[in-house]
Amino acid sequence: MAVAHQIAATPPPAPAWLDELALQPGPPWLSMGVRTLELEEWLISDGRFDEELALKELLLATRPHEVFAALAGCEEASDEILELIQAWRAAHPQEGHAASPRADLHPLDAAGRLVQEDLCVMVESDGRYRLEAASLCFPSHWRLHDKLGHSLATIHDPVPHYAEELAAKVDTFFDRLRADRPVQRRNLSIHNHDELFRPGPHESPGSFAPDPSGVDQVWLRSERQTLVRLARTGAVLFTIKTQQCPVVALAGRPDIAAALAVKLRAEQDDLLRAGRTVPFPLWLVGWLEMCRGEPERERERARA
């Protein structure tokens, strides 16, 4: 197939968050990748604010047990989270939206309706941090009630290499997280849709178009995650702001396309060797490599 049929002449704009992605290829396959975070920049209110808050309200009205849950005993931490988010929203007002919570709701549910982020509460119990409550309207291939009450290690058990590469580091990091030192990180996944509420199973190569002619249906999904230790209760608030863009936007960012191609090729080879499912189309690496452009390929041939 000709390159012209695979890379749009005028790709959609590439979002700025692409530059925050960690695209180093494995091994190691996983890293914490945390950066310090100023509370002034804690949450994100973008052009999708109205749309995403309306979707949250719809999901909470029609599928409440799938998107909100709280175990007994986390009320005090939830109150502290609501106070923290209200204070932040008061300092960063969104036009047309008052930071006034509904008094008839659980405080974490009320807090989740004020921001675009999903909110997860991790509480230490018997030496392990467990998911005790969450307002989770935009899950990416996991179900809240499958994880509720479980430890970090159990929650991440399906993630390849988590147990050997990251589990101990994450537990230690949570123990050492300070209330005055919040952090942020990003992840990246490949999807065949742009739906925010997607609790179902991961994609497989067969769930995508069979060849690059369907590249317009491939999406990059990134979670901007923050970790904040609550000063009063000691619980950890884990926020998730989901951001997406069509993969064809990388035609305008050949540097990121090239780095992502290297990363995905390494992951693809590792997963296939282990007999695991690759969660993206096998032709995507080749498409990304073409985004680098002829000058970059010429330089590579010269170096070789």
C-alpha positions, 0 to 999 in steps of 0.5 A: 500500500502506498505511503500516501494512503497510510499517512494523512496529508494534513494530520490532526494536531499533536497534543502537548502531553505527548512530550511527557511520555516515557518512551524508552524501550525495555528491558526493563519494561516498567518504571515508576517514572514519577516527577515532582508536582506543584499543587498549583498544577495538580488538576487539569481543566481543559476543553473537554471539561463540560463534556466529561463532567456531563458524562460522569453524571450520566454514568453515575446515574445509570451505572452507579455501582460500576463507577463508584464504591467506598468501603466502610472506614474511609469516610474521613479520608474522603472528607479530606479529599473533598475539602482539598478539591474544593479548595483547589477548584476555588483557586482555579475556577472554571467558567460556569461551574461553581465548586459546590458539592452535593450535600446528599452524596458520599464525599468522594462521590461529590468530589469526583463530580467537581473534576475531570479526574477519576479519584482512587483512595489507597489506605495502608492496612497490615503493611500494604496499601489497598484500594478502599474507595474510588470514583472511577468513571473512565476505567481503561480495561479494569473493573472497580469491584474486581480491585476494591479492597485489594493491594497494589500488587494484586491490582497490578497482577495482570500487568506483565513484569510488574511483580519482578520489576515494579512491585517492591519499588511501588510499595516502598514509594508509597511508604515514603510519599510525603504530604508536601511532595506530591508527584505525577507520572504518565502511562500510554496504551493503544486502543481501537476506540476513543470511549472514556468508559471502557472497563472491558477486556484489553484489545488484541491484534484482531480487534483492530483493522487488519492493515494500515488502511484502518489506522484512523481507528487507532487511538493513543490513550494516556493517563496523567496520574498524580499521587498525593499524601493526605496530610490529616489522614495519611491516605494516598489519593491517586488521580487519573486524568485520561487524555487521548489523540488519534495515532495519525497525529504522530505523522506531525511528530516523527520524533515521537513516532520513531521512539514509540515504534522502537518501544512497541517493537520491543514490547511486541517481541517480548509479549510474543515470546511469552505467549501473551496477547499483544494489545495493539495491531502488529502492523502499527510499528511499521506505520510508525516507522514510516512517520519518521520520514525519508530524511530520517531513514536516509540518515539511518542508512548512512550511519549503518 
